[in-house]
């Protein structure tokens, strides 16, 4: 019983941390989207490619 409780608690904390990170990434991406292109990789990572001036 205790193992299940702690596992659930750990998952909840991890999800909250990931959620906070995603919020920060979204905010930063929105700020930088003016200067670049946002690309989401298959792994879920968000990458920002800056436009190359010709």
MARFI-147653 format. One record per residue: residue in three letters; residue number from 1; z, x, y of N, C-alpha, C in turn. Coordinates in nm, 4 decimals, always signed. Atoms other than C-alpha are relative to their C-alpha. Last residue first. Layout:
residues N
type->Ala; seq->NUM; nc3->Z; nc1->X; nc2->Y; cac3->Z; cac1->X; cac2->Y; cc3->Z; cc1->X; cc2->Y
...
This chain:
residues 54
type->Unk; seq->54; nc3->+0.1309; nc1->-0.0636; nc2->+0.0198; cac3->-4.6747; cac1->+1.9699; cac2->+3.6414; cc3->-0.0486; cc1->+0.0619; cc2->+0.1290
type->Unk; seq->53; nc3->+0.0848; nc1->+0.0151; nc2->-0.1181; cac3->-4.3015; cac1->+1.9030; cac2->+3.6594; cc3->-0.1309; cc1->+0.0744; cc2->-0.0222
type->Unk; seq->52; nc3->+0.0550; nc1->-0.1283; nc2->-0.0448; cac3->-4.1500; cac1->+1.8734; cac2->+3.3164; cc3->-0.0926; cc1->-0.0244; cc2->+0.1175
type->Unk; seq->51; nc3->+0.1445; nc1->+0.0025; nc2->-0.0209; cac3->-3.9365; cac1->+1.5637; cac2->+3.2761; cc3->-0.0459; cc1->+0.1357; cc2->+0.0514
type->Unk; seq->50; nc3->+0.0392; nc1->+0.0033; nc2->-0.1399; cac3->-3.5890; cac1->+1.6366; cac2->+3.1466; cc3->-0.1514; cc1->+0.0046; cc2->+0.0112
type->Unk; seq->49; nc3->+0.1060; nc1->-0.0961; nc2->-0.0276; cac3->-3.5165; cac1->+1.5433; cac2->+2.7907; cc3->-0.0407; cc1->-0.0133; cc2->+0.1455
type->Unk; seq->48; nc3->+0.0693; nc1->+0.0280; nc2->-0.1251; cac3->-3.1813; cac1->+1.3748; cac2->+2.7329; cc3->-0.1026; cc1->+0.1106; cc2->+0.0247
type->Unk; seq->47; nc3->+0.0488; nc1->-0.1207; nc2->-0.0671; cac3->-3.0471; cac1->+1.3612; cac2->+2.3810; cc3->-0.0777; cc1->-0.0394; cc2->+0.1242
type->Unk; seq->46; nc3->+0.0807; nc1->+0.0346; nc2->-0.1165; cac3->-2.8278; cac1->+1.0939; cac2->+2.2323; cc3->-0.0407; cc1->+0.1285; cc2->+0.0710
type->Unk; seq->45; nc3->-0.0262; nc1->-0.0837; nc2->-0.1171; cac3->-2.7045; cac1->+1.1610; cac2->+1.8813; cc3->-0.0914; cc1->-0.0421; cc2->+0.1144
type->Unk; seq->44; nc3->-0.0806; nc1->+0.0756; nc2->-0.0954; cac3->-2.7122; cac1->+0.8728; cac2->+1.6365; cc3->+0.0332; cc1->+0.0814; cc2->+0.1244
type->Unk; seq->43; nc3->-0.1418; nc1->-0.0213; nc2->+0.0297; cac3->-2.8234; cac1->+1.0852; cac2->+1.3421; cc3->+0.0900; cc1->-0.0758; cc2->+0.0959
type->Unk; seq->42; nc3->-0.0366; nc1->+0.0797; nc2->+0.1171; cac3->-3.1741; cac1->+0.9389; cac2->+1.3681; cc3->+0.1487; cc1->+0.0118; cc2->-0.0334
type->Unk; seq->41; nc3->+0.0431; nc1->-0.0554; nc2->+0.1269; cac3->-3.2075; cac1->+1.0774; cac2->+1.7203; cc3->+0.0474; cc1->-0.0882; cc2->-0.1151
type->Unk; seq->40; nc3->-0.1064; nc1->+0.0094; nc2->+0.1001; cac3->-3.1791; cac1->+0.8746; cac2->+2.0404; cc3->-0.0551; cc1->+0.0502; cc2->-0.1335
type->Unk; seq->39; nc3->+0.0497; nc1->+0.0156; nc2->+0.1367; cac3->-3.4056; cac1->+0.9925; cac2->+2.3198; cc3->+0.1183; cc1->-0.0060; cc2->-0.0954
type->Unk; seq->38; nc3->-0.1068; nc1->+0.0052; nc2->+0.0996; cac3->-3.3321; cac1->+0.9484; cac2->+2.6897; cc3->-0.0607; cc1->-0.0244; cc2->-0.1387
type->Unk; seq->37; nc3->+0.0266; nc1->+0.1044; nc2->+0.0985; cac3->-3.6009; cac1->+1.0636; cac2->+2.9302; cc3->+0.1085; cc1->+0.0062; cc2->-0.1068
type->Unk; seq->36; nc3->+0.0493; nc1->-0.0357; nc2->+0.1327; cac3->-3.5190; cac1->+1.2581; cac2->+3.2436; cc3->-0.0224; cc1->-0.1201; cc2->-0.0900
type->Unk; seq->35; nc3->+0.0654; nc1->-0.1306; nc2->+0.0048; cac3->-3.4322; cac1->+1.2728; cac2->+3.6116; cc3->-0.0614; cc1->+0.0323; cc2->-0.1352
type->Unk; seq->34; nc3->+0.0909; nc1->-0.0086; nc2->-0.1147; cac3->-3.3503; cac1->+0.9069; cac2->+3.6725; cc3->-0.0808; cc1->+0.1290; cc2->-0.0090
type->Unk; seq->33; nc3->+0.1266; nc1->+0.0607; nc2->+0.0405; cac3->-3.2056; cac1->+0.8814; cac2->+3.3217; cc3->-0.1032; cc1->+0.0040; cc2->+0.1131
type->Unk; seq->32; nc3->+0.1045; nc1->-0.1013; nc2->+0.0134; cac3->-2.9361; cac1->+1.1319; cac2->+3.4236; cc3->-0.1368; cc1->-0.0589; cc2->-0.0318
type->Unk; seq->31; nc3->+0.0033; nc1->-0.0835; nc2->-0.1200; cac3->-2.6855; cac1->+0.8810; cac2->+3.5613; cc3->-0.1165; cc1->+0.0973; cc2->-0.0051
type->Unk; seq->30; nc3->+0.0497; nc1->+0.0833; nc2->-0.1096; cac3->-2.7676; cac1->+0.6269; cac2->+3.2902; cc3->-0.0116; cc1->+0.0810; cc2->+0.1280
type->Unk; seq->29; nc3->+0.1429; nc1->+0.0207; nc2->+0.0221; cac3->-2.7300; cac1->+0.8969; cac2->+3.0246; cc3->-0.0607; cc1->-0.0837; cc2->+0.1124
type->Unk; seq->28; nc3->+0.0678; nc1->-0.1247; nc2->-0.0366; cac3->-2.3925; cac1->+1.0010; cac2->+3.1665; cc3->-0.1507; cc1->-0.0162; cc2->-0.0131
type->Unk; seq->27; nc3->-0.0140; nc1->-0.0166; nc2->-0.1452; cac3->-2.2713; cac1->+0.6402; cac2->+3.1536; cc3->-0.0737; cc1->+0.1244; cc2->+0.0476
type->Unk; seq->26; nc3->+0.0851; nc1->+0.0991; nc2->-0.0655; cac3->-2.4116; cac1->+0.5885; cac2->+2.8032; cc3->+0.0051; cc1->+0.0155; cc2->+0.1513
type->Unk; seq->25; nc3->+0.1398; nc1->-0.0427; nc2->+0.0181; cac3->-2.2579; cac1->+0.9144; cac2->+2.6782; cc3->-0.0944; cc1->-0.0954; cc2->+0.0711
type->Unk; seq->24; nc3->+0.0231; nc1->-0.1142; nc2->-0.0890; cac3->-1.9200; cac1->+0.8198; cac2->+2.8261; cc3->-0.1448; cc1->+0.0455; cc2->-0.0080
type->Unk; seq->23; nc3->-0.0013; nc1->+0.0533; nc2->-0.1363; cac3->-1.9334; cac1->+0.4776; cac2->+2.6578; cc3->-0.0283; cc1->+0.1125; cc2->+0.0990
type->Unk; seq->22; nc3->+0.1275; nc1->+0.0672; nc2->-0.0235; cac3->-2.0408; cac1->+0.6414; cac2->+2.3317; cc3->-0.0065; cc1->-0.0575; cc2->+0.1412
type->Unk; seq->21; nc3->+0.1016; nc1->-0.1039; nc2->-0.0166; cac3->-1.7446; cac1->+0.8823; cac2->+2.3477; cc3->-0.1349; cc1->-0.0642; cc2->+0.0320
type->Unk; seq->20; nc3->-0.0220; nc1->-0.0600; nc2->-0.1320; cac3->-1.5066; cac1->+0.5905; cac2->+2.4034; cc3->-0.1064; cc1->+0.1050; cc2->+0.0283
type->Unk; seq->19; nc3->+0.0408; nc1->+0.0992; nc2->-0.0990; cac3->-1.6569; cac1->+0.4073; cac2->+2.1042; cc3->+0.0143; cc1->+0.0554; cc2->+0.1414
type->Unk; seq->18; nc3->+0.1462; nc1->-0.0002; nc2->-0.0027; cac3->-1.6311; cac1->+0.7181; cac2->+1.8856; cc3->-0.0496; cc1->-0.0950; cc2->+0.1083
type->Unk; seq->17; nc3->+0.0420; nc1->-0.1278; nc2->-0.0595; cac3->-1.2619; cac1->+0.7514; cac2->+1.9787; cc3->-0.1515; cc1->+0.0046; cc2->+0.0122
type->Unk; seq->16; nc3->-0.0307; nc1->+0.0047; nc2->-0.1432; cac3->-1.1990; cac1->+0.3820; cac2->+1.9117; cc3->-0.0454; cc1->+0.1271; cc2->+0.0696
type->Unk; seq->15; nc3->+0.0975; nc1->+0.0903; nc2->-0.0612; cac3->-1.3789; cac1->+0.4017; cac2->+1.5764; cc3->+0.0224; cc1->-0.0078; cc2->+0.1510
type->Unk; seq->14; nc3->+0.1277; nc1->-0.0709; nc2->-0.0035; cac3->-1.1720; cac1->+0.7071; cac2->+1.4784; cc3->-0.1062; cc1->-0.0851; cc2->+0.0688
type->Unk; seq->13; nc3->-0.0098; nc1->-0.1037; nc2->-0.1038; cac3->-0.8482; cac1->+0.5298; cac2->+1.5728; cc3->-0.1331; cc1->+0.0731; cc2->+0.0151
type->Unk; seq->12; nc3->-0.0043; nc1->+0.0686; nc2->-0.1297; cac3->-0.9448; cac1->+0.2226; cac2->+1.3679; cc3->+0.0042; cc1->+0.1007; cc2->+0.1147
type->Unk; seq->11; nc3->+0.1346; nc1->+0.0505; nc2->-0.0285; cac3->-1.0457; cac1->+0.4368; cac2->+1.0708; cc3->-0.0046; cc1->-0.0662; cc2->+0.1368
type->Unk; seq->10; nc3->+0.0818; nc1->-0.1167; nc2->-0.0329; cac3->-0.7142; cac1->+0.6254; cac2->+1.0831; cc3->-0.1421; cc1->-0.0431; cc2->+0.0353
type->Unk; seq->9; nc3->-0.0424; nc1->-0.0453; nc2->-0.1322; cac3->-0.5215; cac1->+0.2958; cac2->+1.0940; cc3->-0.0860; cc1->+0.1175; cc2->+0.0462
type->Unk; seq->8; nc3->+0.0507; nc1->+0.0970; nc2->-0.0964; cac3->-0.7183; cac1->+0.1588; cac2->+0.7996; cc3->+0.0328; cc1->+0.0427; cc2->+0.1425
type->Unk; seq->7; nc3->+0.1454; nc1->-0.0158; nc2->-0.0008; cac3->-0.6509; cac1->+0.4746; cac2->+0.5984; cc3->-0.0619; cc1->-0.0938; cc2->+0.1034
type->Unk; seq->6; nc3->+0.0302; nc1->-0.1196; nc2->-0.0782; cac3->-0.2827; cac1->+0.4651; cac2->+0.6966; cc3->-0.1506; cc1->+0.0242; cc2->+0.0085
type->Unk; seq->5; nc3->-0.0367; nc1->+0.0228; nc2->-0.1402; cac3->-0.2475; cac1->+0.1048; cac2->+0.5768; cc3->-0.0396; cc1->+0.1187; cc2->+0.0869
type->Unk; seq->4; nc3->+0.1004; nc1->+0.0922; nc2->-0.0567; cac3->-0.4360; cac1->+0.1657; cac2->+0.2512; cc3->+0.0255; cc1->-0.0213; cc2->+0.1492
type->Unk; seq->3; nc3->+0.1259; nc1->-0.0750; nc2->-0.0106; cac3->-0.2200; cac1->+0.4691; cac2->+0.1708; cc3->-0.1069; cc1->-0.0860; cc2->+0.0663
type->Unk; seq->2; nc3->-0.0096; nc1->-0.0870; nc2->-0.1178; cac3->+0.0986; cac1->+0.2738; cac2->+0.2476; cc3->-0.1318; cc1->+0.0746; cc2->+0.0222
type->Unk; seq->1; nc3->+0.0000; nc1->+0.0845; nc2->-0.1203; cac3->+0.0000; cac1->+0.0000; cac2->+0.0000; cc3->+0.0000; cc1->+0.0883; cc2->+0.1258
